[in-house]
Amino acid sequence: MSELFPMTERTREFDARLVAFMDAHVYPAEAEFAEWDRDPARRWTIPPLLESLKIRARAEGLWNLFLPDPVHGAGLKNLEYARLAERMGQSLIASEIFNCSAPDTGNMEVLRQFGNAEQKARWLAPLLEGTIRSAFAMTEPDVASSDATNIAFPITRDGDSYLLNGRKWWTTGAGDPRCQVLVVMGVTNPTAAPHRRQSMVLVPMATPGVRVVRPLQVFGYDDAPHGHVEMAFDSVRVPVGNLIHSEGSGFEIAQARLGPGRIHHCMRLIGLAQRALEMMIERARSRVAFGMPLGQHGMTQEAIALSRCEIEQARLLTLQAAAALDALGSKGAKDLIGMIKIVAPRMACQVLDRAMQVHGGGGLSQDHFLATAYAGARSLRLADGPDEVHIAALARSMLKG
Ligand SMILES: Cc1cc2nc3c(=O)[nH]c(=O)nc-3n(C[C@H](O)[C@H](O)[C@H](O)COP(=O)(O)OP(=O)(O)OC[C@H]3O[C@@H](n4cnc5c(N)ncnc54)[C@H](O)[C@@H]3O)c2cc1C
């Protein structure tokens, strides 16, 4: 762990409690969750153990740690939370247990920052309690959605309602039976300036005309029971009161959502890669090939050593981006945020790939978490906006000077 950014006392204390909780309850639950998911009769349902672990985590005060607000969250700075998100990232099931998982965290931040009192009472309160889940629907099958000005999904005012018609896809979490609300981005004013055309509205999942078309798969993983789904909106009608903030502010809200919310992924990826490295070392010590442990073969040593270098580089950059976010806000920290979004998912893919290789055939199988983790890390080279968009934005900012 880097000591250039030493942990504060309260982070150290939270971290120790997280470690104890994860060792006692989270890692032992991983196999049961995977088993649950493999059973065709129970797919797309929630293992009761998940809800009971949430209750326990909440009772222990390990809840909403991501929220800088001390009333509803832990009141931590980004730099402090970075350490804890890294810890949670070591298990694919941990963040949700501590009510710190995407896309709810981003949606809670949107509602907290832009929602009105009624929206907060109806949606933010149960999200903070962890009693419902939510999803964020921006990407569309028919347009290059990495460029948000391409979003074409019409949201049309009709009296006291908005009418929604069209398709969205890759809506993460909308397959979850607990998902009760969608934040949908669409076009309310097609003739406005390109960045003022879009708005966001809250759409309860139970609204007539909202339909999950199909779960999408990443390398064959559908991430049940949460899913990444294609959705149809057939003449969906919601009251105008479901508009978030104001017409034309969709782009601005989407940008705000990208700040801290999105470096959370990078923080977690450091933890994911760290766990893969630890598994790699364990395997290299115990498995013997050609007369000696794998760890005595130079190429395995290279895999281990390079992985440690790359993790530590990415960790330092993540912590620096988090420190800049605290000191300068998301505008001032934007280059560092861009840098870590470019670096962290690539680093995690590289380390996970090496770990799978060192594990041999088993590394690609369901017997280890590596293949699932790789699918998740690889997704983040797109889900957080494609690498190329971050690279282009960073270069433009540097060329501007
Ligand atoms: C697992 C997963 C979960 C997701 N979850 C969500 C979610 O919850 N909600 C949601 O709304 N979306 C979600 N997405 C969608 C994701 O945000 C989009 O896939 C992403 O923004 C890219 O949009 P697109 O797929 O339309 O690709 P396109 O916009 O068609 O881009 C295709 C490719 O074009 C290239 N490209 C684009 N811009 C540039 C550029 N400036 N310079 C050079 N090359 C460029 C890149 O290689 C890019 O990958 C998720 C995606 C995945 C895979």
The ligand as an ORCA input file, in Angstrom:
! r2SCAN-3c Opt
* xyz 0 1
  C     -21.193     -4.087    -19.260
  C     -21.681     -2.754    -19.708
  C     -22.493     -2.029    -18.858
  C     -23.025     -0.785    -19.285
  N     -23.890     -0.122    -18.459
  C     -24.524      0.989    -18.928
  C     -25.560      1.620    -18.159
  O     -25.872      1.205    -17.036
  N     -26.234      2.644    -18.719
  C     -25.934      3.122    -19.956
  O     -26.574      4.073    -20.390
  N     -24.942      2.557    -20.701
  C     -24.235      1.506    -20.224
  N     -23.267      0.903    -20.980
  C     -23.012      1.389    -22.329
  C     -21.705      2.116    -22.505
  O     -21.720      3.325    -21.771
  C     -21.528      2.332    -24.007
  O     -21.337      1.060    -24.593
  C     -20.386      3.233    -24.331
  O     -20.637      4.562    -23.899
  C     -20.101      3.273    -25.837
  O     -21.246      3.577    -26.560
  P     -21.627      2.620    -27.794
  O     -21.697      1.220    -27.299
  O     -22.812      3.178    -28.470
  O     -20.359      2.663    -28.744
  P     -20.078      3.733    -29.896
  O     -20.430      5.100    -29.434
  O     -20.729      3.211    -31.118
  O     -18.506      3.642    -30.020
  C     -17.890      2.487    -30.624
  C     -16.397      2.666    -30.632
  O     -16.050      3.816    -31.397
  C     -14.789      4.280    -30.975
  N     -14.859      5.714    -30.644
  C     -15.883      6.398    -30.097
  N     -15.533      7.691    -29.901
  C     -14.261      7.822    -30.345
  C     -13.331      8.895    -30.409
  N     -13.652     10.111    -29.926
  N     -12.099      8.650    -30.933
  C     -11.767      7.419    -31.386
  N     -12.608      6.385    -31.349
  C     -13.824      6.558    -30.832
  C     -14.430      3.491    -29.696
  O     -13.541      2.436    -30.030
  C     -15.765      2.944    -29.279
  O     -15.664      1.774    -28.481
  C     -22.681     -0.292    -20.564
  C     -21.835     -1.019    -21.403
  C     -21.335     -2.242    -20.984
  C     -20.449     -3.024    -21.914
*
